[in-house]
């Protein structure tokens, strides 16, 4: 597959008289390669980039669930789709060499709770595939910018009763679970390369689009988290804008925390009911449990963030949490009424599947429940 014309590139003359070296400018017609392109964030990133006039190559696994997503995207946007298994180092080399991107936005990942049930696969995707992409990108004659999707999970368990400090880019990483450890390893692979890189550590990504297909495992997972645990959410459209800006910003070799504005600073126990109520399912979620203030290890890896520097560099925060919830209510429209009629039955069903229904004690114990349900979550 041929490259697009190198409009927007400049050449730097070598002082020793050798052939000029190609150097990509901030914005060129070189394509942006987006991995994990048909996930929640990936789809939003592809749309954002295309709407900004960027040439996008979207890559993901060629599996049945991704086919309709690709078709829907292609109906509205001019995107090149290339199916690839990133756990195959040879396939990664071929993909990167053929596309020769100006930037790579690496989103592909196996996230909680699936990563706990599939530990080996998760490492192959979250760590080894990142290593392969970094090696392949570094081998190009004009290496691309590498934008990595990371997570606040790198900081480990966060007990809100230990003070009012919020996360910053310089807060020491201390992963307590498999996913956080994988993201630390992926970050290290990027940082230790010679590539021009940007790392975005994401908070709780949300969408205003009602997701009625969310399965019971997702509800179960949310229900095991301490209700007083702090979480900073962020609209997926703002996340997409942050990734778009990260491909061109002058602020490189830097880590940014990507969360919404201060309205997105909430506690876990308030978030689920607000979203359920917006679609007509108020009161269906079983009550959760608070975390133990005296046991730091029994909290989940979420917290509030200082996003000042990220907003200064990327200018991405445009959607408040109240506005997002209102949009969800608007999107669901008339469907709220039939959902409200089945809410009592859903309440009974979800209560029967509450994570702590047969669990003694009064405090949340997320890691033990995760281990029992999905497998060992430890970073080992």
Buried (B, 14 or more C-beta within 10 A) or exposed (E): EEEEEBEEBEEEEEEEEEEEEEEBEEBBBBBBBBBBBBBBBBBBBBBBBBEBEBBBBBBBBEEEEBEEBBEEBEEEBEBBBBBBBBBBBEBBBBBBEBBBBBBBBBBBBBBBBBBBBBBEEBBBBBBBBBBBBBBBBBEBEBBBBBBBBBBBBBBBBBBBEEEEEBBBBEBEBEBBBBBBBBBBBBBBBBBEBEBBBBBBBBBBBBBBEBEEEEEEBEBBBBBBBBBBBBBBBBBBBBBBBBBBBBBBBEBBEBBBBBBBBEBBBBBBBEBBBBBBBBBBBBEBBBEBBBBBBEEBEBBBBBBBBBBEBBBEBBEBBEBBBEEBBEBBBEBBEEEBEEBBEEBEEBBEBBEEEBBBEEBEEEBBBBBEBBBEBBBBBBBE
